[in-house]
Amino acid sequence: MSIEIKSIGTNLSIKVGENTRLLAKSLVREVSILRNNNLKLDIGGGALRNIFLPIADIVLPVHTDNATLLEAVNTMLTPPEVAIQGELDELQNVVGHLETLVGNMNPAFLQEPMFIDEGNPRAIYTGYATSESLPSQPKFAIMRTTITDEDIIVNEWANGNLNATNIWDNREGLTYGVVADRG
């Protein structure tokens, strides 16, 4: 005789052969394995009120061993609000990770330049920073644009990176390089 255990809303549906019974999940105090061959659903009120199902006859949930059966039934008993809370916690972790990624993005990708210096005939300096930054503060990502003798335009960044850690007032004395990794 086959036994199927399914989760239906706030109930467990236990189908033994052709007979189906509903058991309120809230009544189940504990699920355990007895003598390695019976699934016990403890619903309180003593041994005569518990439900015992032979594991060999259980075809649903599909299981490979007693531990996976026990885990599957316990998962069915998880109240929906607990499952939803788990999903909300996971979503909150994802949002937190995305906020961190956005927070770490370089200002050069997020806004228009704050300053452009075209005073040097061989180079144009472009400074990116947040609007409250002063030129004397180390809060700038600075790009230097030069044109080679072969008419090739080269964009290089202060310290070879896009980090907003440079002082705009020091732009001409900084070391510049091509950014190897923009990601």
N, CA, C and O of each residue as an XYZ file, in Angstrom:
732
protein
N       0.847     -1.171      0.000
C       0.000      0.000      0.000
C       0.896      1.238      0.000
O       1.829      1.315      0.799
N       0.632      2.209     -0.880
C       1.467      3.404     -0.962
C       0.907      4.519     -0.082
O      -0.300      4.657      0.114
N       1.848      5.302      0.436
C       1.491      6.431      1.301
C       2.064      7.694      0.673
O       3.235      7.743      0.296
N       1.211      8.720      0.567
C       1.639     10.019      0.049
C       1.367     11.077      1.103
O       0.263     11.164      1.642
N       2.392     11.888      1.395
C       2.254     13.000      2.332
C       2.499     14.274      1.540
O       3.552     14.439      0.925
N       1.521     15.175      1.559
C       1.623     16.428      0.826
C       1.279     17.594      1.745
O       0.523     17.455      2.706
N       1.854     18.739      1.422
C       1.528     19.972      2.130
C       0.438     20.692      1.357
O       0.592     20.990      0.172
N      -0.680     20.970      2.048
C      -1.782     21.706      1.424
C      -2.158     22.836      2.378
O      -2.923     22.641      3.322
N      -1.608     24.014      2.115
C      -1.895     25.168      2.965
C      -1.473     24.926      4.395
O      -0.295     24.702      4.674
N      -2.439     24.973      5.306
C      -2.140     24.790      6.732
C      -2.284     23.335      7.169
O      -2.210     23.036      8.361
N      -2.490     22.429      6.213
C      -2.692     21.014      6.520
C      -1.672     20.123      5.831
O      -1.071     20.486      4.820
N      -1.498     18.937      6.418
C      -0.809     17.855      5.735
C      -1.890     16.930      5.205
O      -2.825     16.578      5.924
N      -1.760     16.542      3.959
C      -2.649     15.548      3.375
C      -1.908     14.228      3.418
O      -0.823     14.092      2.852
N      -2.503     13.251      4.096
C      -1.895     11.925      4.207
C      -2.824     10.949      3.494
O      -3.934     10.672      3.948
N      -2.345     10.444      2.381
C      -3.136      9.515      1.573
C      -2.539      8.120      1.741
O      -1.388      7.871      1.381
N      -3.345      7.217      2.295
C      -2.948      5.825      2.483
C      -3.864      4.997      1.593
O      -5.050      4.837      1.883
N      -3.312      4.480      0.523
C      -4.135      3.773     -0.464
C      -5.134      4.748     -1.067
O      -4.741      5.740     -1.681
N      -6.414      4.474     -0.896
C      -7.477      5.344     -1.428
C      -8.010      6.336     -0.397
O      -8.789      7.226     -0.739
N      -7.603      6.191      0.838
C      -8.115      7.043      1.911
C      -7.189      8.231      2.143
O      -5.970      8.083      2.230
N      -7.796      9.415      2.241
C      -7.029     10.639      2.474
C      -7.535     11.305      3.745
O      -8.739     11.450      3.954
N      -6.605     11.699      4.574
C      -6.927     12.425      5.805
C      -6.139     13.729      5.807
O      -5.005     13.789      5.333
N      -6.762     14.767      6.349
C      -6.061     16.039      6.530
C      -5.687     16.175      7.996
O      -6.475     15.868      8.890
N      -4.474     16.639      8.219
C      -3.974     16.855      9.566
C      -3.476     18.297      9.642
O      -2.607     18.704      8.871
N      -4.032     19.063     10.576
C      -3.591     20.447     10.753
C      -2.123     20.453     11.162
O      -1.728     19.785     12.117
N      -1.327     21.212     10.426
C       0.111     21.277     10.719
C       0.373     21.754     12.140
O       1.345     21.339     12.771
N      -0.486     22.617     12.635
C      -0.288     23.170     13.975
C      -0.400     22.105     15.061
O       0.072     22.319     16.178
N      -1.016     20.962     14.757
C      -1.140     19.888     15.736
C       0.119     19.043     15.860
O       0.311     18.367     16.871
N       0.967     19.070     14.861
C       2.153     18.215     14.859
C       3.224     18.850     15.746
O       3.725     19.939     15.466
N       3.557     18.141     16.818
C       4.565     18.639     17.747
C       5.973     18.242     17.325
O       6.926     19.001     17.499
N       6.086     17.038     16.768
C       7.411     16.535     16.409
C       7.257     15.446     15.352
O       6.270     14.711     15.324
N       8.253     15.369     14.496
C       8.334     14.306     13.502
C       9.628     13.551     13.788
O      10.685     14.160     13.954
N       9.540     12.211     13.845
C      10.734     11.429     14.136
C      10.660     10.075     13.425
O       9.628      9.688     12.876
N      11.778      9.384     13.458
C      11.881      8.046     12.881
C      11.991      7.070     14.048
O      12.836      7.237     14.927
N      11.132      6.048     14.052
C      11.155      5.034     15.102
C      11.676      3.718     14.549
O      11.235      3.256     13.496
N      12.608      3.126     15.263
C      13.171      1.814     14.927
C      13.621      1.733     13.470
O      13.660      0.651     12.883
N      13.959      2.883     12.895
C      14.496      2.966     11.534
C      13.515      2.510     10.451
O      13.899      2.354      9.292
N      12.230      2.292     10.832
C      11.283      1.847      9.808
C       9.911      2.496      9.876
O       9.056      2.192      9.044
N       9.673      3.369     10.826
C       8.385      4.054     10.934
C       8.580      5.563     11.091
O       9.464      6.025     11.813
N       7.735      6.309     10.398
C       7.697      7.762     10.563
C       6.633      8.044     11.616
O       5.496      7.586     11.504
N       7.017      8.804     12.645
C       6.091      9.129     13.721
C       5.746     10.613     13.655
O       6.633     11.467     13.672
N       4.471     10.907     13.580
C       3.969     12.274     13.669
C       3.353     12.407     15.054
O       2.261     11.897     15.305
N       4.046     13.084     15.942
C       3.585     13.253     17.326
C       2.592     14.416     17.363
O       2.957     15.563     17.109
N       1.342     14.108     17.680
C       0.320     15.155     17.760
C      -0.152     15.362     19.202
O      -1.204     15.951     19.448
N       0.648     14.865     20.144
C       0.330     15.053     21.553
C      -0.768     14.099     21.999
O      -1.369     13.394     21.188
N      -1.013     14.091     23.273
C      -2.085     13.265     23.820
C      -1.704     11.817     24.028
O      -2.585     10.979     24.217
N      -0.431     11.494     24.000
C       0.001     10.129     24.264
C       0.190      9.311     23.001
O      -0.164      9.735     21.901
N       0.761      8.122     23.189
C       1.132      7.257     22.071
C      -0.052      6.856     21.205
O       0.110      6.671     19.999
N      -1.231      6.718     21.783
C      -2.396      6.279     21.005
C      -2.910      7.366     20.051
O      -3.680      7.074     19.136
N      -2.493      8.589     20.260
C      -2.949      9.679     19.390
C      -1.939     10.015     18.305
O      -2.251     10.794     17.404
N      -0.742      9.454     18.363
C       0.282      9.718     17.364
C      -0.037      8.965     16.080
O      -0.818      8.014     16.077
N       0.579      9.405     14.999
C       0.389      8.757     13.702
C       1.698      8.077     13.345
O       2.763      8.695     13.369
N       1.602      6.784     13.012
C       2.772      6.001     12.638
C       2.584      5.527     11.205
O       1.554      4.949     10.860
N       3.601      5.781     10.366
C       3.530      5.390      8.960
C       4.760      4.569      8.607
O       5.881      4.998      8.880
N       4.573      3.381      7.999
C       5.735      2.580      7.606
C       6.516      3.279      6.496
O       5.961      3.593      5.443
N       7.800      3.520      6.734
C       8.638      4.258      5.785
C       8.717      3.547      4.447
O       8.760      4.200      3.404
N       8.736      2.244      4.457
C       8.842      1.479      3.204
C       7.665      1.751      2.263
O       7.795      1.580      1.051
N       6.520      2.172      2.806
C       5.334      2.429      1.979
C       5.213      3.880      1.528
O       4.377      4.193      0.680
N       6.033      4.770      2.081
C       5.929      6.201      1.746
C       6.596      6.444      0.393
O       7.802      6.251      0.233
N       5.772      6.879     -0.590
C       6.290      7.163     -1.932
C       6.392      8.671     -2.185
O       7.090      9.117     -3.095
N       5.684      9.440     -1.363
C       5.731     10.893     -1.493
C       5.740     11.490     -0.102
O       4.844     11.153      0.671
N       6.653     12.328      0.279
C       7.677     12.929     -0.561
C       8.738     11.895     -0.971
O       9.035     10.947     -0.244
N       9.278     12.116     -2.141
C      10.340     11.252     -2.634
C      11.548     11.435     -1.720
O      11.923     12.559     -1.387
N      12.143     10.332     -1.324
C      13.274     10.398     -0.406
C      14.243      9.276     -0.718
O      13.863      8.227     -1.239
N      15.497      9.516     -0.390
C      16.530      8.504     -0.630
C      16.885      7.750      0.641
O      17.409      6.637      0.584
N      16.599      8.358      1.787
C      16.874      7.709      3.065
C      15.990      8.340      4.130
O      15.222      9.261      3.849
N      16.104      7.843      5.343
C      15.257      8.342      6.430
C      15.504      9.820      6.730
O      14.573     10.560      7.049
N      16.755     10.238      6.625
C      17.086     11.645      6.924
C      16.425     12.586      5.925
O      15.908     13.632      6.316
N      16.433     12.231      4.641
C      15.807     13.113      3.647
C      14.288     13.110      3.795
O      13.636     14.124      3.540
N      13.720     11.970      4.208
C      12.269     11.928      4.468
C      11.928     12.839      5.637
O      10.992     13.635      5.563
N      12.683     12.719      6.700
C      12.445     13.545      7.886
C      12.572     15.032      7.550
O      11.758     15.845      7.987
N      13.588     15.376      6.779
C      13.779     16.773      6.380
C      12.618     17.265      5.517
O      12.143     18.387      5.697
N      12.163     16.436      4.585
C      11.064     16.832      3.693
C       9.779     17.076      4.471
O       9.077     18.055      4.218
N       9.465     16.191      5.416
C       8.234     16.363      6.201
C       8.348     17.588      7.101
O       7.396     18.359      7.219
N       9.500     17.774      7.733
C       9.683     18.963      8.577
C       9.583     20.247      7.762
O       9.058     21.247      8.250
N      10.080     20.233      6.528
C       9.969     21.401      5.653
C       8.507     21.699      5.356
O       8.101     22.860      5.309
N       7.704     20.632      5.153
C       6.270     20.829      4.916
C       5.587     21.487      6.109
O       4.607     22.215      5.950
N       6.104     21.229      7.291
C       5.497     21.763      8.514
C       5.909     23.197      8.814
O       5.341     23.833      9.701
N       6.889     23.708      8.086
C       7.332     25.080      8.317
C       6.173     26.028      8.030
O       5.637     26.038      6.922
N       5.788     26.820      9.021
C       4.685     27.754      8.781
C       5.017     28.710      7.630
O       6.167     29.127      7.487
N       4.023     29.059      6.815
C       4.286     29.940      5.661
C       4.978     31.239      6.038
O       5.818     31.733      5.286
N       4.633     31.807      7.210
C       5.255     33.071      7.591
C       6.744     32.898      7.872
O       7.524     33.826      7.658
N       7.148     31.721      8.349
C       8.572     31.462      8.577
C       9.293     31.319      7.243
O      10.392     31.844      7.067
N       8.667     30.604      6.297
C       9.261     30.455      4.969
C       9.380     31.815      4.289
O      10.395     32.112      3.659
N       8.349     32.634      4.417
C       8.375     33.965      3.813
C       9.459     34.812      4.464
O      10.162     35.559      3.783
N       9.595     34.695      5.792
C      10.635     35.463      6.482
C      12.008     35.057      5.982
O      12.884     35.906      5.817
N      12.207     33.768      5.738
C      13.484     33.305      5.195
C      13.754     33.913      3.830
O      14.877     34.325      3.538
N      12.723     33.968      2.994
C      12.874     34.575      1.673
C      13.138     36.067      1.795
O      13.940     36.618      1.041
N      12.466     36.733      2.743
C      12.706     38.163      2.955
C      14.134     38.413      3.445
O      14.786     39.368      3.023
N      14.612     37.542      4.340
C      15.986     37.685      4.826
C      16.974     37.528      3.672
O      17.944     38.280      3.567
N      16.720     36.546      2.808
C      17.602     36.333      1.659
C      17.553     37.536      0.719
O      18.584     37.975      0.210
N      16.354     38.064      0.493
C      16.210     39.242     -0.363
C      16.927     40.441      0.248
O      17.556     41.222     -0.467
N      16.835     40.586      1.568
C      17.522     41.690      2.240
C      19.034     41.559      2.076
O      19.729     42.561      1.908
N      19.544     40.331      2.125
C      20.980     40.118      1.904
C      21.378     40.524      0.491
O      22.428     41.135      0.292
N      20.541     40.187     -0.495
C      20.833     40.548     -1.886
C      20.818     42.067     -2.038
O      21.705     42.635     -2.674
N      19.813     42.726     -1.457
C      19.725     44.192     -1.546
C      20.939     44.822     -0.872
O      21.513     45.778     -1.395
N      21.330     44.296      0.275
C      22.521     44.816      0.959
C      23.767     44.666      0.101
O      24.605     45.567      0.050
N      23.885     43.534     -0.567
C      25.037     43.314     -1.451
C      25.016     44.309     -2.610
O      26.051     44.870     -2.971
N      23.829     44.528     -3.195
C      23.720     45.488     -4.298
C      24.045     46.906     -3.822
O      24.707     47.663     -4.531
N      23.583     47.262     -2.631
C      23.900     48.587     -2.092
C      25.407     48.751     -1.924
O      25.955     49.815     -2.210
N      26.072     47.699     -1.461
C      27.524     47.741     -1.310
C      28.198     47.930     -2.661
O      29.118     48.736     -2.798
N      27.731     47.177     -3.666
C      28.312     47.313     -5.002
C      28.131     48.723     -5.550
O      29.064     49.301     -6.107
N      26.929     49.275     -5.393
C      26.678     50.634     -5.884
C      27.521     51.639     -5.106
O      28.063     52.582     -5.681
N      27.626     51.430     -3.792
C      28.439     52.333     -2.975
C      29.901     52.315     -3.351
O      30.603     53.312     -3.187
N      30.366     51.175     -3.859
C      31.772     51.057     -4.246
C      32.031     51.470     -5.685
O      33.178     51.477     -6.133
N      30.983     51.810     -6.407
C      31.199     52.227     -7.792
C      31.961     53.543     -7.814
O      31.818     54.380     -6.923
N      32.748     53.700     -8.821
C      33.569     54.901     -8.930
C      32.749     56.080     -9.426
O      31.891     55.917    -10.293
N      33.005     57.267     -8.884
C      32.219     58.428     -9.282
C      32.326     58.734    -10.772
O      31.416     59.338    -11.340
N      33.413     58.332    -11.410
C      33.570     58.597    -12.842
C      32.446     57.961    -13.645
O      32.107     58.445    -14.725
N      31.874     56.899    -13.140
C      30.800     56.236    -13.857
C      29.426     56.802    -13.506
O      28.446     56.534    -14.200
N      29.357     57.573    -12.445
C      28.061     57.978    -11.928
C      27.657     59.417    -12.233
O      26.490     59.771    -12.065
N      28.577     60.240    -12.669
C      28.229     61.665    -12.788
C      29.085     62.366    -13.829
O      30.049     61.815    -14.358
N      28.707     63.559    -14.089
C      29.476     64.427    -14.981
C      30.710     64.914    -14.227
O      30.717     64.925    -12.996
N      31.749     65.314    -14.948
C      32.941     65.810    -14.243
C      32.640     67.085    -13.460
O      31.813     67.901    -13.866
N      33.318     67.236    -12.349
C      33.181     68.448    -11.550
C      34.072     69.556    -12.118
O      33.679     70.721    -12.167
N      35.287     69.167    -12.549
C      36.227     70.132    -13.104
C      36.816     69.598    -14.403
O      37.023     68.395    -14.559
N      37.088     70.531    -15.350
C      37.841     70.212    -16.563
C      38.887     71.301    -16.724
O      38.559     72.487    -16.746
N      40.146     70.897    -16.837
C      41.249     71.843    -16.998
C      41.855     71.637    -18.387
O      42.471     70.606    -18.658
N      41.674     72.628    -19.262
C      42.233     72.591    -20.619
C      43.388     73.571    -20.757
O      43.751     73.943    -21.873
N      43.970     73.993    -19.640
C      45.033     74.993    -19.638
C      46.375     74.484    -20.134
O      47.223     75.285    -20.527
N      46.585     73.201    -20.128
C      47.846     72.630    -20.597
C      47.646     72.220    -22.059
O      46.737     71.442    -22.346
N      48.465     72.718    -22.994
C      48.249     72.404    -24.408
C      48.480     70.928    -24.746
O      48.049     70.471    -25.805
N      49.141     70.184    -23.882
C      49.436     68.778    -24.170
C      48.510     67.800    -23.431
O      48.545     66.596    -23.684
N      47.678     68.330    -22.510
C      46.829     67.431    -21.718
C      45.565     68.140    -21.261
O      45.562     69.344    -21.007
N      44.507     67.376    -21.163
C      43.248     67.851    -20.569
C      43.031     67.010    -19.319
O      43.101     65.783    -19.372
N      42.769     67.666    -18.203
C      42.517     66.974    -16.945
C      41.026     67.069    -16.636
O      40.433     68.145    -16.720
N      40.432     65.950    -16.281
C      39.011     65.909    -15.947
C      38.881     65.300    -14.557
O      39.374     64.201    -14.302
N      38.215     66.021    -13.662
C      38.074     65.564    -12.279
C      36.648     65.194    -11.946
O      35.717     65.960    -12.193
N      36.485     64.001    -11.377
C      35.171     63.503    -10.978
C      35.127     63.391     -9.464
O      36.021     62.817     -8.841
N      34.073     63.949     -8.884
C      33.905     63.879     -7.430
C      32.458     64.221     -7.102
O      31.698     64.661     -7.963
N      32.098     64.013     -5.860
C      30.757     64.401     -5.421
C      30.702     65.917     -5.303
O      31.737     66.570     -5.169
N      29.524     66.465     -5.351
C      29.354     67.919     -5.428
C      29.894     68.660     -4.213
O      30.244     69.835     -4.328
N      29.973     68.020     -3.065
C      30.451     68.723     -1.870
C      31.968     68.675     -1.707
O      32.493     69.171     -0.710
N      32.677     68.091     -2.663
C      34.140     67.974     -2.562
C      34.831     69.286     -2.929
O      34.419     69.988     -3.852
N      35.890     69.598     -2.183
C      36.709     70.773     -2.467
C      37.944     70.335     -3.253
O      38.401     69.205     -3.079
N      38.502     71.199     -4.116
C      39.668     70.827     -4.924
C      40.884     70.424     -4.094
O      41.788     69.763     -4.605
N      40.915     70.812     -2.831
C      42.049     70.481     -1.962
C      41.845     69.177     -1.196
O      42.711     68.770     -0.421
N      40.710     68.523     -1.407
C      40.420     67.282     -0.696
C      40.743     66.057     -1.564
O      40.602     66.114     -2.786
N      41.169     64.963     -0.950
C      41.481     63.739     -1.709
C      40.212     62.941     -2.032
O      40.020     61.825     -1.549
N      39.354     63.542     -2.859
C      38.062     62.928     -3.174
C      37.813     62.893     -4.675
O      36.661     62.866     -5.107
N      38.873     62.894     -5.474
C      38.715     62.997     -6.924
C      39.272     61.782     -7.652
O      40.333     61.262     -7.306
N      38.537     61.343     -8.665
C      39.071     60.436     -9.679
C      39.450     61.368    -10.831
O      38.607     62.101    -11.348
N      40.709     61.332    -11.223
C      41.196     62.303    -12.208
C      41.671     61.575    -13.464
O      42.486     60.654    -13.405
N      41.134     62.019    -14.602
C      41.540     61.449    -15.884
C      42.360     62.486    -16.646
O      42.009     63.665    -16.689
N      43.458     62.029    -17.244
C      44.284     62.888    -18.089
C      44.131     62.387    -19.525
O      44.325     61.205    -19.806
N      43.779     63.307    -20.430
C      43.624     62.974    -21.841
C      44.742     63.650    -22.612
O      44.928     64.864    -22.529
N      45.487     62.845    -23.364
C      46.569     63.388    -24.189
C      46.405     62.866    -25.609
O      45.757     61.847    -25.848
N      47.015     63.596    -26.552
C      47.020     63.171    -27.955
C      48.469     62.914    -28.335
O      49.323     63.792    -28.204
N      48.737     61.697    -28.809
C      50.104     61.328    -29.180
C      50.464     61.968    -30.522
O      49.617     62.556    -31.193
N      51.729     61.842    -30.893
C      52.187     62.372    -32.183
C      51.488     61.678    -33.350
O      51.441     62.220    -34.455
N      50.949     60.488    -33.114
C      50.239     59.743    -34.166
C      48.742     60.050    -34.148
O      47.955     59.315    -34.744
N      48.345     61.121    -33.475
C      46.946     61.525    -33.350
C      46.076     60.474    -32.655
O      44.904     60.310    -32.994
N      46.643     59.779    -31.704
C      45.892     58.804    -30.898
C      45.554     59.469    -29.574
O      46.424     60.034    -28.911
N      44.288     59.397    -29.196
C      43.840     59.965    -27.922
C      44.009     58.899    -26.843
O      43.538     57.771    -26.984
N      44.696     59.282    -25.755
C      44.957     58.356    -24.655
C      44.321     58.919    -23.390
O      44.574     60.060    -23.002
N      43.486     58.091    -22.753
C      42.901     58.452    -21.458
C      43.597     57.635    -20.384
O      43.587     56.405    -20.415
N      44.200     58.336    -19.435
C      44.877     57.683    -18.321
C      44.311     58.260    -17.028
O      43.851     59.400    -16.976
N      44.360     57.437    -15.995
C      43.788     57.840    -14.713
C      44.881     57.977    -13.665
O      45.879     57.255    -13.674
N      44.665     58.915    -12.773
C      45.604     59.132    -11.682
C      45.799     57.822    -10.917
O      44.832     57.158    -10.543
N      47.056     57.465    -10.694
C      47.442     56.237    -10.001
C      46.999     54.980    -10.745
O      47.037     53.888    -10.179
N      46.580     55.117    -12.004
C      46.185     53.956    -12.806
C      44.890     53.312    -12.362
O      44.640     52.145    -12.667
N      44.045     54.070    -11.631
C      42.762     53.510    -11.199
C      41.686     54.588    -11.177
O      41.973     55.776    -11.327
N      40.455     54.157    -10.989
C      39.320     55.075    -10.997
C      38.892     55.489     -9.591
O      37.810     56.052     -9.420
N      39.702     55.226     -8.606
C      39.345     55.554     -7.229
C      39.344     57.063     -7.005
O      40.212     57.785     -7.496
N      38.356     57.514     -6.257
C      38.243     58.938     -5.939
C      39.054     59.234     -4.680
O      38.497     59.476     -3.610
N      40.397     59.210     -4.827
C      41.293     59.397     -3.675
C      42.366     60.440     -3.951
O      43.344     60.534     -3.210
N      42.193     61.215     -4.999
C      43.219     62.181     -5.403
C      42.771     63.609     -5.123
O      41.580     63.895     -4.999
N      43.750     64.490     -5.027
C      43.487     65.915     -4.808
C      43.540     66.619     -6.163
O      44.546     66.544     -6.869
N      42.465     67.295     -6.518
C      42.383     67.984     -7.814
C      43.507     69.001     -7.980
O      44.081     69.125     -9.061
N      43.817     69.724     -6.918
C      44.860     70.750     -6.995
C      46.235     70.161     -7.358
O      47.107     70.890     -7.832
N      46.435     68.871     -7.145
C      47.725     68.214     -7.426
C      47.720     67.459     -8.756
O      48.634     66.676     -9.010
N      46.730     67.670     -9.598
C      46.513     66.861    -10.807
C      47.729     66.787    -11.731
O      47.996     65.727    -12.296
N      48.464     67.874    -11.897
C      49.585     67.862    -12.844
C      50.781     67.076    -12.325
O      51.605     66.628    -13.122
N      50.898     66.899    -11.031
C      52.042     66.183    -10.458
C      51.774     64.705    -10.180
O      52.664     63.996     -9.710
N      50.576     64.241    -10.460
C      50.236     62.839    -10.179
C      50.792     61.904    -11.248
O      51.121     62.338    -12.352
N      50.892     60.648    -10.920
C      51.304     59.609    -11.863
C      50.048     59.038    -12.502
O      49.075     58.730    -11.814
N      50.076     58.899    -13.835
C      48.902     58.446    -14.576
C      49.177     57.124    -15.281
O      50.304     56.838    -15.683
N      48.125     56.327    -15.422
C      48.253     55.059    -16.132
C      46.904     54.615    -16.672
O      45.853     55.103    -16.257
N      46.961     53.692    -17.593
C      45.733     53.130    -18.160
C      45.142     52.155    -17.150
O      45.867     51.367    -16.542
N      43.844     52.209    -16.974
C      43.156     51.323    -16.042
C      43.087     49.940    -16.658
O      42.536     49.759    -17.744
N      43.650     48.963    -15.958
C      43.682     47.586    -16.487
C      42.351     46.883    -16.265
O      41.889     46.156    -17.144
N      41.725     47.085    -15.108
C      40.479     46.398    -14.778
C      39.434     47.427    -14.426
O      39.571     48.138    -13.430
N      38.382     47.518    -15.234
C      37.317     48.490    -14.968
C      36.131     47.856    -14.279
O      35.085     48.495    -14.168
N      36.247     46.634    -13.815
C      35.088     45.973    -13.314
C      34.962     45.770    -11.902
O      33.970     45.201    -11.446
